[in-house]
Amino acid sequence: MKTVAYYLEPNADLSLALNIIVEAIPCFLRPAPTEEDESFFYLEIECRAEDVRFVEEMLAPFV
């Protein structure tokens, strides 16, 4: 298993992308609020190493 982490701004398109990720691959999402800026949140995604590229491609528009 591999973990990737992002700081993301919540919005409807991001929610859709996260739902697609969860439905498409076996993974664990661990969101957490950030103390620096409340308009962003920290997200760790744990998935198989071969699925990291898929996650990166899905989240690229939001990073």
FENMOCOR-V751093 format. One record per residue. N is the residue number from 1. RES is the residue in one letter. SS is DSSP state (a for helix, b for strand, c for the rest). OMEGA is omega in whole degrees, 0 to 359 (* if undefined). Layout:
BEGIN
n=N res=RES ss=SS omega=OMEGA
n=N res=RES ss=SS omega=OMEGA
END
This chain:
BEGIN
n=1 res=M ss=c omega=182
n=2 res=K ss=b omega=179
n=3 res=T ss=b omega=173
n=4 res=V ss=b omega=184
n=5 res=A ss=b omega=183
n=6 res=Y ss=b omega=165
n=7 res=Y ss=b omega=187
n=8 res=L ss=b omega=175
n=9 res=E ss=b omega=184
n=10 res=P ss=c omega=173
n=11 res=N ss=c omega=185
n=12 res=A ss=a omega=180
n=13 res=D ss=a omega=177
n=14 res=L ss=a omega=178
n=15 res=S ss=a omega=178
n=16 res=L ss=a omega=179
n=17 res=A ss=a omega=179
n=18 res=L ss=a omega=177
n=19 res=N ss=a omega=178
n=20 res=I ss=a omega=179
n=21 res=I ss=a omega=182
n=22 res=V ss=a omega=180
n=23 res=E ss=a omega=188
n=24 res=A ss=a omega=185
n=25 res=I ss=c omega=173
n=26 res=P ss=c omega=182
n=27 res=C ss=b omega=175
n=28 res=F ss=b omega=177
n=29 res=L ss=b omega=178
n=30 res=R ss=b omega=178
n=31 res=P ss=b omega=177
n=32 res=A ss=b omega=176
n=33 res=P ss=b omega=176
n=34 res=T ss=c omega=180
n=35 res=E ss=c omega=184
n=36 res=E ss=c omega=186
n=37 res=D ss=c omega=184
n=38 res=E ss=c omega=180
n=39 res=S ss=c omega=178
n=40 res=F ss=b omega=172
n=41 res=F ss=b omega=180
n=42 res=Y ss=b omega=181
n=43 res=L ss=b omega=171
n=44 res=E ss=b omega=176
n=45 res=I ss=b omega=177
n=46 res=E ss=b omega=182
n=47 res=C ss=b omega=177
n=48 res=R ss=c omega=181
n=49 res=A ss=a omega=181
n=50 res=E ss=a omega=179
n=51 res=D ss=a omega=182
n=52 res=V ss=a omega=181
n=53 res=R ss=a omega=178
n=54 res=F ss=a omega=179
n=55 res=V ss=a omega=180
n=56 res=E ss=a omega=179
n=57 res=E ss=a omega=180
n=58 res=M ss=a omega=184
n=59 res=L ss=a omega=181
n=60 res=A ss=a omega=180
n=61 res=P ss=a omega=186
n=62 res=F ss=a omega=184
n=63 res=V ss=c omega=*
END
